[in-house]
Amino acid sequence: MEISKARKRRRQIDEKEQLVSPGCCHDPKRVRYQGDQVGHAALQNEPWNTLAHIGIGLETFKEYGEDAYMYNKSLEERFMALNFLQSQPEITLASWYEFTSLLVFMHRRLKLDFRSLCLTVNLLERFLACTAPIKTTDLNRVGATCFNIAYKLVEKKQFSIWNCLKLFDDTFTKKEMNQLERVIICRLFFELSAPTIDDFLEHFTLQRVASQKKPVAVQQTKEAIALTAARGIAALSLTHHHEFYTYAPSMMALCCLKVATNFYPSGKPINVDPAEYPDHVMEECVGKIIALISSRQSFLHMLLPAVFSRRTAEERETSASQKEPEGGEAETSRQEQGSDPLEMAQGSGLSIYHQGRHRQYKDKQDYAVSVAKEK
C-alpha cells in the first residue's frame, strides 16, 4: 500500500516537472543535467523567458496560435511609425540611443515583461510621428509617460512605479504626467495596444516547438535560450530606429530569431511564406542586425550576461574603431567602459536630459539602486 502511494506521488511530481521548463524550476534539486550549463544559468529567474510553463502554453498555442498570428499580422503595418525622426529635428540619433538604452536597462532592473518594453517604444514612436516637434529635453518626459501607459496595460505586478519614472526627470510631477498621458492617448485615438516584435517572437518560437513530434526537455531549454537571446537582440534594435523602421515587427522578429540561433542552434528552421517574407529582405535585415551586434556586443553582454559572453580584446579593438551615428556625441569606447547597466545606458552622465541641474549622475545611479531594493 505504501509502495503504491509512493509511486503515485512520484508520478505527480514528474507531471509537474513536465510543465516547467528546465532551468526555471524553483527547486534546483529537481532540475536534471541538460548538458548546457550556460543555457541553464541563463534561464534562472529570467523575466524574458516566457516558456516557463511550456506544457500549458503549447496546448493553447496549437488551438489559437495561428488565428492570433493572422490577426496581429493584419494589424502590424497600421501601428508602425515610419521615420518619425524626420519630423523631430531636435531629437538626434545619439539622444534617441541614449534614452532608449536607459529605458531598456530600467526594464531589466525592474524585471518587467519584454512586451511592455516593446509597447513603450511603439507608443513613443507613434506619438512622436504625429505630434509637433518637441525638444530633446522633453523626450524623457514623453518616454516616461509612455512607459507608465505600457506598464498599466501589460504588467501584472502591483507596486508604485512613480519612483522609477522619476529617474527620467526628477522635476516631473504626477499632475503633469497625468495631463501628458491624456494628450498621448487622445493623439493616438485610444489605440494603445499594438502588435509588437515580442508577439511574433513568441509565435515563431512556439511554432518551432509545436512542429516537433515529441518535444524533449533539452530541446525546450534550447528554444527558451534562443528566444531570450532574440529578445536581447530585438531590444538592441529598438535603440536604432533609423536602421530598422522600414521592417515590420514580424520581419524583425523572424530575423532576430535567425541571428539568435547562430548563437544557440535550436532545431529545424522556421517555415514561413516566401511571399510574406522575401529572402532578399530577410538577408538585408539580418545583415544589419549582425553589423549592429558586432559594434554593440558590450550592450548585449551587460543586458544578458548569461546569454552573451564578454568580447575578446580583438573584438573590443575592432568595435572601438566603429563610429557613432551621425549627430552623436558619445564614443563607443566610452559606452564599453561602464560597469553598471544604467551607467552604460547613460554614457558619461545625464547632460542631454538634465543640463544645468545640480544633481549629478552618481545620485541618480544610487537612487536607482535603492528603488530596485525597495521593489
matplotlib code that plots the C-alpha trace (Angstrom):
import matplotlib.pyplot as plt

x = [0.0, 2.8, 4.7, 1.7, 1.3, 5.0, 4.7, 1.6, 3.4, 6.4, 4.1, 2.5, 5.9, 7.0, 3.8, 4.5, 8.1, 6.9, 5.0, 8.1, 10.8, 14.3, 16.2, 13.0, 12.1, 12.1, 13.7, 17.2, 17.4, 14.7, 16.4, 18.2, 21.5, 20.9, 24.5, 24.3, 25.3, 25.4, 21.9, 20.8, 22.1, 20.5, 17.0, 17.3, 14.8, 14.9, 11.8, 12.3, 11.9, 8.1, 8.5, 8.5, 5.1, 5.5, 3.2, 0.2, 1.1, 1.8, -1.7, -3.2, -0.9, -1.9, -5.6, -5.4, -1.9, -2.5, -5.6, -3.7, -0.8, -3.0, -4.8, -1.6, -0.1, -3.1, -2.6, 1.1, 1.6, -1.2, 0.7, 4.2, 5.8, 7.9, 10.9, 9.5, 13.0, 12.4, 9.6, 11.6, 14.7, 15.9, 15.9, 19.3, 20.3, 22.6, 19.8, 17.4, 20.0, 20.8, 17.2, 16.1, 19.2, 18.2, 14.7, 15.9, 18.0, 15.3, 13.0, 15.7, 16.4, 12.7, 12.4, 9.5, 7.9, 9.6, 6.3, 5.9, 9.3, 8.2, 4.9, 6.6, 8.8, 5.9, 3.7, 6.6, 7.4, 3.8, 3.3, 6.4, 5.4, 2.1, 2.9, 4.7, 8.4, 9.5, 12.7, 15.4, 14.9, 11.2, 11.9, 12.4, 9.0, 7.1, 9.0, 8.3, 4.6, 4.6, 6.4, 3.6, 0.9, 2.5, 3.1, -0.6, -1.5, 0.9, 2.3, 0.6, 2.9, 1.4, 3.9, 4.4, 6.2, 6.3, 9.7, 11.1, 9.6, 11.2, 14.6, 13.8, 13.1, 13.2, 11.1, 8.2, 5.1, 2.2, -0.2, 2.0, 2.3, -1.5, -2.0, 0.6, -0.9, -4.3, -2.6, -0.8, -3.9, -6.1, -3.4, -3.3, -7.1, -7.1, -5.4, -2.8, -2.4, -0.4, 1.3, 4.9, 8.1, 7.5, 4.2, 5.9, 9.0, 6.9, 4.7, 7.6, 9.3, 6.1, 5.6, 9.0, 8.4, 4.9, 6.4, 8.4, 6.7, 7.9, 9.4, 12.1, 13.4, 16.7, 15.1, 12.7, 15.7, 17.4, 14.3, 14.0, 17.6, 17.2, 14.1, 15.7, 18.7, 16.4, 14.7, 18.1, 18.9, 15.4, 16.0, 19.2, 17.4, 14.9, 17.7, 18.5, 15.1, 16.7, 18.1, 15.1, 11.9, 11.2, 10.8, 7.6, 7.6, 7.1, 10.1, 12.2, 11.1, 12.0, 15.4, 16.2, 15.4, 17.5, 20.5, 19.9, 20.0, 23.6, 24.5, 22.3, 21.2, 17.7, 16.5, 14.7, 14.3, 11.0, 8.7, 7.3, 5.7, 8.3, 5.8, 5.3, 9.0, 11.1, 14.6, 16.4, 14.6, 15.4, 19.1, 19.3, 17.7, 19.9, 23.0, 22.1, 21.5, 24.8, 26.6, 24.9, 25.7, 29.4, 29.6, 27.5, 28.4, 29.1, 25.5, 24.2, 26.7, 25.5, 21.9, 22.0, 25.4, 24.4, 23.5, 26.0, 29.6, 32.1, 34.0, 37.7, 40.3, 40.5, 36.7, 37.0, 39.7, 37.6, 34.5, 36.4, 37.0, 33.3, 31.7, 28.7, 25.5, 25.6, 25.0, 26.2, 28.4, 29.3, 32.1, 31.7, 34.8, 33.1, 29.9, 32.0, 33.7, 30.6, 30.4, 26.7, 23.8, 22.5, 25.9, 26.4, 22.9, 23.6, 27.1, 29.1, 26.1, 22.7, 23.8, 21.3, 18.3, 19.3, 21.5, 22.2, 20.8, 22.7, 22.0, 24.8, 24.6, 26.0, 23.0, 20.7, 22.6, 22.4, 18.7, 18.0, 19.7, 17.6, 14.4, 15.3, 15.9, 12.6, 10.8]
y = [0.0, 2.4, 1.5, 2.3, 5.7, 6.4, 5.6, 7.8, 10.6, 10.2, 10.3, 13.6, 15.1, 14.0, 15.5, 18.9, 18.8, 18.4, 21.6, 23.6, 24.4, 23.1, 25.9, 27.6, 25.1, 26.7, 23.6, 23.2, 19.6, 18.7, 20.2, 17.4, 18.0, 19.1, 19.3, 23.1, 24.9, 28.3, 27.9, 26.5, 29.6, 31.9, 30.7, 31.0, 33.7, 35.2, 37.5, 37.4, 33.6, 33.1, 29.3, 28.5, 26.7, 25.3, 22.4, 24.6, 27.3, 24.8, 23.4, 26.9, 27.8, 24.7, 25.8, 29.6, 30.4, 30.6, 32.8, 35.2, 35.4, 36.2, 38.9, 40.5, 40.2, 42.1, 45.0, 45.4, 47.9, 50.1, 50.5, 51.1, 54.5, 55.3, 57.6, 60.0, 61.5, 63.5, 65.4, 65.7, 67.7, 68.2, 64.5, 63.3, 59.7, 60.0, 61.3, 58.6, 55.9, 57.2, 57.5, 54.1, 52.4, 53.8, 52.6, 49.1, 48.7, 50.2, 47.4, 44.8, 46.3, 46.1, 42.6, 43.6, 41.8, 42.3, 43.1, 46.2, 47.4, 46.9, 48.6, 51.5, 52.2, 51.7, 54.3, 56.7, 56.3, 56.7, 59.7, 61.5, 60.6, 62.5, 65.4, 68.7, 68.8, 68.5, 69.4, 66.9, 67.7, 66.7, 63.3, 61.7, 63.1, 61.7, 58.4, 58.1, 58.7, 56.0, 53.7, 54.3, 53.6, 50.4, 49.2, 49.6, 47.7, 44.8, 44.2, 42.3, 43.4, 45.7, 48.3, 52.0, 52.8, 56.5, 56.5, 54.6, 57.1, 60.0, 58.7, 60.1, 63.6, 64.4, 67.6, 65.7, 65.8, 63.4, 66.1, 66.9, 63.2, 62.7, 65.7, 64.4, 60.9, 62.3, 64.1, 61.0, 58.8, 61.3, 61.9, 58.1, 57.9, 55.5, 52.8, 51.8, 48.0, 47.1, 44.1, 44.2, 42.3, 40.3, 38.9, 37.4, 36.3, 34.1, 32.9, 31.7, 30.0, 28.1, 27.2, 25.6, 23.7, 22.6, 21.2, 18.6, 15.3, 14.8, 18.0, 16.9, 18.9, 19.6, 21.0, 23.1, 24.6, 25.4, 27.1, 29.1, 30.3, 31.2, 33.2, 35.1, 35.9, 37.1, 39.4, 40.9, 41.4, 43.0, 45.3, 46.5, 47.1, 49.3, 51.8, 52.1, 53.1, 54.8, 51.5, 49.2, 51.4, 50.0, 46.4, 45.2, 43.7, 40.2, 40.5, 41.9, 39.0, 36.4, 38.0, 38.4, 34.7, 33.7, 35.6, 34.2, 30.7, 31.4, 31.8, 28.9, 26.4, 25.2, 22.6, 23.0, 26.4, 28.3, 27.7, 30.9, 32.0, 33.5, 35.9, 37.5, 37.3, 37.7, 36.2, 39.3, 41.5, 39.0, 38.8, 42.6, 42.8, 40.0, 41.7, 45.0, 43.1, 41.3, 44.5, 46.2, 43.3, 43.4, 47.0, 46.8, 43.4, 45.1, 46.3, 42.7, 41.4, 43.8, 43.3, 39.4, 38.4, 34.7, 34.6, 36.8, 36.3, 39.2, 40.1, 39.3, 42.0, 41.9, 42.4, 45.4, 47.0, 46.4, 47.9, 50.9, 52.0, 52.0, 55.4, 56.6, 57.5, 60.9, 63.7, 61.6, 63.0, 59.8, 57.4, 53.6, 53.2, 55.3, 53.1, 50.0, 51.3, 51.3, 48.5, 49.1, 48.8, 52.2, 53.7, 52.2, 53.4, 56.9, 57.2, 59.7, 61.4, 62.9, 66.0, 65.5, 65.4, 67.4, 70.2, 72.8, 70.7, 70.4, 66.7, 64.6, 61.2, 59.4, 60.5, 59.1, 55.8, 55.4, 56.3, 53.6, 51.0, 52.0, 51.8, 48.3, 47.2, 48.6, 46.7]
z = [0.0, 0.9, -2.2, -4.5, -2.7, -3.2, -6.9, -7.3, -5.5, -7.9, -10.9, -9.7, -9.2, -12.7, -14.2, -12.5, -13.7, -17.3, -17.1, -16.0, -18.5, -17.3, -15.6, -14.3, -11.6, -8.1, -6.6, -8.1, -7.0, -9.4, -12.4, -14.3, -16.0, -19.6, -20.9, -21.3, -18.1, -19.8, -21.0, -17.7, -15.9, -18.5, -17.6, -13.8, -12.8, -16.3, -16.8, -20.6, -20.6, -21.2, -21.9, -18.2, -18.5, -22.0, -21.4, -20.8, -23.3, -26.1, -26.0, -26.1, -29.0, -31.0, -30.7, -31.1, -32.2, -35.9, -35.5, -33.2, -35.6, -38.6, -36.6, -35.5, -39.0, -40.4, -38.0, -37.7, -40.6, -39.3, -36.0, -37.5, -37.1, -40.1, -39.8, -37.2, -36.7, -39.9, -38.2, -34.9, -35.9, -32.3, -31.5, -32.7, -33.2, -30.2, -27.9, -29.1, -28.5, -25.0, -23.9, -25.3, -23.8, -20.4, -21.0, -21.8, -18.7, -16.5, -17.7, -17.0, -13.5, -12.6, -14.2, -16.4, -19.3, -22.7, -24.3, -22.1, -23.4, -27.0, -26.4, -24.6, -27.6, -30.0, -28.2, -28.1, -31.8, -32.9, -30.7, -32.0, -35.6, -35.3, -33.0, -33.4, -32.9, -29.3, -27.5, -26.7, -23.0, -23.3, -24.8, -21.3, -20.1, -23.1, -22.8, -19.1, -19.7, -22.5, -20.0, -17.5, -20.1, -21.3, -17.7, -16.8, -20.0, -19.7, -16.3, -13.5, -10.7, -8.1, -6.9, -7.1, -10.4, -9.8, -8.1, -11.1, -13.5, -11.6, -12.8, -16.2, -14.9, -11.2, -11.8, -13.4, -11.2, -11.2, -12.3, -15.3, -16.2, -16.0, -18.3, -20.8, -20.6, -21.7, -24.6, -25.8, -25.5, -27.4, -30.1, -30.6, -30.8, -27.8, -29.9, -27.4, -27.7, -30.8, -32.4, -31.3, -32.1, -28.9, -30.1, -33.2, -31.4, -29.1, -32.0, -34.2, -31.2, -30.2, -33.8, -33.9, -30.6, -31.8, -35.0, -33.0, -32.6, -29.0, -27.6, -25.1, -22.1, -23.7, -26.9, -24.9, -23.0, -26.2, -27.6, -24.4, -24.6, -28.3, -27.5, -24.7, -26.9, -29.7, -27.2, -26.3, -29.9, -30.5, -27.6, -29.1, -32.4, -30.7, -29.8, -33.6, -35.0, -38.1, -39.3, -38.8, -39.1, -42.6, -41.4, -39.9, -36.4, -37.8, -40.1, -37.3, -35.0, -37.7, -38.3, -34.6, -34.1, -37.1, -35.7, -32.2, -33.5, -34.7, -31.1, -29.8, -32.5, -31.7, -34.2, -37.5, -39.2, -39.1, -42.1, -43.4, -46.7, -49.0, -50.4, -47.0, -46.0, -49.2, -48.9, -50.1, -47.5, -44.7, -45.8, -45.8, -42.3, -40.9, -42.3, -40.5, -37.2, -37.4, -38.1, -35.2, -32.8, -33.9, -32.8, -29.7, -28.1, -24.7, -24.8, -25.1, -22.6, -19.9, -20.9, -20.8, -19.3, -19.0, -22.7, -24.4, -23.3, -22.9, -26.1, -26.7, -26.7, -30.5, -30.8, -28.4, -30.6, -33.7, -32.2, -30.8, -34.4, -35.2, -35.5, -33.6, -35.6, -37.3, -34.8, -31.8, -29.1, -27.3, -28.3, -28.5, -26.2, -23.6, -23.7, -23.1, -20.0, -17.9, -15.3, -14.4, -16.9, -16.1, -16.3, -19.8, -20.9, -19.7, -21.1, -19.0, -17.4, -17.9, -19.7, -22.6, -20.3, -17.3, -18.5, -15.8, -13.0, -9.7, -9.2, -10.7, -12.3, -9.3, -7.3, -10.0, -10.0, -6.2, -6.3, -8.9, -6.8, -3.8, -5.8, -7.1, -3.5, -2.3, -5.1]

ax = plt.figure().add_subplot(projection="3d")
ax.plot(x, y, z, "-o")
ax.set_aspect("equal")
plt.show()
